[in-house]
Amino acid sequence: MINKDDAISSLRPDSEWVRRGEELEWLDTTQTQPTDAEITAEITRLQAEYDSQEYARNRKAEYDQLNQFEMIFDDDRDGTTTWVDTINEIKGRHPK
Amino acid sequence: MAIVINGSGTVTGISVGGLPDDIVDAGTLADNAVGLAQMAGGTDGNIITYDTSGNPAVVATGSDGQILTSAGANAVPAFETAAAGGKVLQVVSNTWTIETSVASTSYASVGYSPTSITPSATTSKILILVNFMAFIRFDDEGYQYASFKITRDTNTTVREFGRAIIEHEMGFSWAGQPPGNTAKVWGGNFGMSFLDSPSSTSSLEYALAMKCLTTASTGRVILNEAGYEAASTITLMEIGA
């Protein structure tokens, strides 16, 4: 879940600030404080970006469960297509 | 007056002091027959006891505020000044759940943490107990840490706990980690305590402050992170001298 901190860090990288609940204290002397509207818009943008990558996160979680090097080796040795078939199956279940 | 024995169990005609001395024994007195009115007067504030010989005696009247103290077996109790009691004179506690994020390399106070106490004597000490849940955030490989300190009246550092959370090349993931992002979060529940000697009878405000090593790569330290049902507490105890 994208929050206000993520939006501030995205809008003003490396900036210095403190957020106490909903109150933002701006400490940075080189960058200007983003407006509430900018922060809200950035939260929406980052959340959309995050949501759009859900398929990739799901695929990666399953890829990480595989011993892919061994699968590739076994396929090469045995003339099978287990690795390709498994990757295709995961991609099919988590389409873009 | 003539002494009359009427034959029905009643003797009349005996005047006060008319019986010989020392002839009434315990068996002659009925149980519960002696009331306050029958007892000889005494000194106000005295308490009836028994001396070391087992004879009735009185405990001498004490002074205002003194308490009756047993001296144990074979000794008469006495009124004495009470020994010093418990040393905890007062307790103040503050619990908050509001999230605070500090993206700063200088100390910044944690919201809702300021807690006040007014010592009753300049010789009192203040025992400060702080418990909190905190995480450091860093979206890059490398080194990040968070330091904490307890402040008194904003500007006085009571005690610093430097680098309480340290992350170095750890592989932890953040729940909201975007794909390909190396965001890392490291932390947990922490406790700090310190015995302060403020030498004051004025209202004192203690608070928690924190900072992180770097704000680069979204570096920050987060206390009471939302979604973790976290709570933080500051408890102040005045300890008598």
Contacts between the chains, C-beta under 8 A, distances in Angstrom:
chain1	res1	chain2	res2	distance
A	1	B	175	7.7
A	1	B	176	5.6
A	1	B	227	7.4
A	2	B	176	6.4
A	3	B	176	7.9
A	3	B	226	7.2
A	5	B	101	4.8
A	5	B	103	7.4
A	5	B	137	7.9
A	5	B	218	7.8
A	5	B	220	6.4
A	5	B	222	7.3
A	6	B	176	7.3
A	6	B	218	7.2
A	8	B	103	7.5
A	9	B	103	7.1
A	9	B	218	4.1
A	9	B	220	7.4
A	13	B	216	7.6
A	13	B	218	7.9
A	14	B	215	5.2
A	14	B	216	4.9
A	15	B	103	6.7
A	15	B	215	6.5
A	16	B	103	5.8
A	16	B	104	4.5
A	16	B	105	6.9
A	16	B	106	7.6
A	16	B	215	5.6
A	17	B	103	5.2
A	17	B	104	7.0
A	18	B	100	7.0
A	18	B	101	7.0
A	18	B	102	5.1
A	18	B	103	7.3
A	18	B	104	6.2
A	18	B	108	4.3
A	18	B	109	8.0
A	18	B	111	8.0
A	19	B	99	7.6
A	19	B	100	6.7
A	19	B	101	4.5
A	20	B	98	6.8
A	20	B	100	4.9
A	20	B	110	7.4
A	20	B	111	2.7
A	20	B	112	7.1
A	21	B	98	4.3
A	21	B	99	6.6
A	21	B	100	7.4
A	21	B	111	5.9
A	21	B	112	7.6
A	23	B	111	7.0
A	25	B	108	7.3
A	27	B	104	5.4
A	27	B	106	7.4
A	27	B	108	7.1
A	49	B	178	7.1
A	50	B	176	6.8
A	50	B	178	5.7
A	53	B	178	6.3
A	53	B	179	4.7
A	56	B	179	4.6
A	57	B	179	5.9
A	60	B	179	6.8
